[in-house]
Amino acid sequence: MGDERTGDVQTSGSEAVVADTKDWTWTIARACPECGFEASAVQAPEVAERVLSLTGPWPAVLSRPDVRRRPEPGVWSPLEYGCHVRDVCRVFEARVRLMLAEDDPRFENWDQDATAVQEGYAEQDPGVVAAALAEAAARASSAFDEVGDVQWDRRGLRSNGSQFTVLTLGQYFLHDLAHHLVDVGA
């Protein structure tokens, strides 16, 4: 089966992106062999700054001439990854704020693959995505920067029952940001 292309855009057609159904929560306990990021080594006061440093390369990634090209069928393009990282920042900002406002909140399920299709990640404007990603990263960084010393142990639950503290949520989030830089070769 071939891919349908419009310019540099490789549309999903019959070559839809393979859904990521892995449970990545293990990355808060040990280093990721794929990207090398060791989330558990990140201390609470570092989270906010690391959000900014791990999202800093995205404007350059999103200005690449081949930003819309998928490296292979079933794998997101740099543009699609950029949209995902923007939305990850938004989701994690909301989750940390919820954890600070409520006792033991349960996070709504977020289907990243469905969001990519519904929001048309592959068709978005890379410049607009870069600006929105920077804004979302700044807001997420600010949310973690506002966490008080005694609040890092507050808990929250993902829809599948995985439990996080504010610190482990931040570490998990940072792994996601680091991993996607490797995904796009940045």
Beta strands, then each sheet from edge to edge (+ up, - down):
strand 1: 5-6
strand 2: 9-10
strand 3: 155-157
strand 4: 163-165
sheet 1: 1+ 2-
sheet 2: 3+ 4-
end
